[in-house]
Amino acid sequence: MHPENWIKTDEKGLYCRALNAYIDPMQPVEHAIITHAHADHARAGHTHVYATAATLDIMRVRYGEDHAQNTHALAYEETINLHAGQLTLYPAGHILGSAQVLIEYKGQRLVHTGDFKRQSDPTCAPFVPVPCDVFVTEATFGLPVFQHPSIEDETQKLLASLVRLPESCHVVGVYALGKCQRLLIALRQLGYHKPVYIHGALVNLCALYEEHGIPLGELIEVASLTDLSILKGQIVLAPPSALSDRWSRKLPNVMTAMASGWMQIRARSKQKRAELPLIISDHSDWQDLITTIKQVNPKEVWVTHGREQALVHQAKQMGYKAKALNLVGYGDGDEDINSEAPSAKLSKSESKQKTQRV
């Protein structure tokens, strides 16, 4: 039976009739499959939640022990029977615990990628291409203009700025879940082993990463300091929302940086007042999206949350049957959930599309 007969979208999100479950539902439901713990994908209040153990741990930290009535932890590549079909999770390479969803039902295989990236990231299991009939992919950066540099090159820019401006406190805007920990690892791998100072909103999630065996080096909460002048020449990580509030104005001689895939767009870096834009994304860029489709080689490509039409057109040019699912409400980061990223201003039709955050 073709997946079009057992997959649908409604006001709650993407519903799979074969499993009687929603994937990343936007409202409380009976059965929820959660791809990862960013707040625009993982919400509290479901009766049953199916996710990786790491995702469930993050949800407990963020929402409390009672975020769901029942939780079901799945290991990667563990298959369970659910309702009339089978469910298996595979690594997505997005953040700690992130997963693709494989649904098998009546001889058909559908894979929903959730958010994913192909760049190397020591903080999470790497993306695994999963053969399937229908491939449901995100398209957050689904335009040819988006080409993400390596995180090593972007992190070197931060370190070079520290050398160039030794009296400046370098405050970097990072999303609390994923981006923060990935940047910390990149700094350590490039030989920066000084303490990194962090905003209080990052403390619990950094501790959780450490509990999952991901060492982040010495971290000091800014609120614990009695003399902020010692932050001159240091790196401070904070959620993007903190860059423009009173918290950051207390810091000495601030150089503002922002780590985001959207920093490739000049208007976005100006909007965030980023003096040092760092193009660091936890999503796949255009070329990685194309490469992934080729590797999976499905019969059909369905595109969701992002620049759907551009990737749909490209998939058709590659010989695949393709369509947009037109799901709304999903972004990437977990701060400023209701904000929008600016248009890349490549065409009138594209400028009207709602974009997602990274």
ABEGO torsion letter per residue (X at the ends): XBAAAABBBBAAEBBBAAAGBBBGBABBBABBBBABABAAABBBGBABBBBBAAAAAAAAAAAEAAABABBBBBBBGBBBBBEABBBBBBBAGABBGBBBBBBBBGGBBBBBAEBBBABBBAABBBBBBBBBABBBBBAAABBAABBBBBAAAAAAAAAAAAAABAABBBBBBBBABGAAAAAAAAAAAAGBABBBBBBAAAAAAAAAAAAAGBBAEBBBBAAABABAAAABGBBBBBBAAAAABAAAAABBGBBBBBBBAAAABAAAAAAAGBABBBBBBABBBAAAAAAAAAAAGBABBBBBGEBAAAAAAAAAAAGBBBBBAGBBGBBABABGAABBBBBAGABAAAAABBBBBX
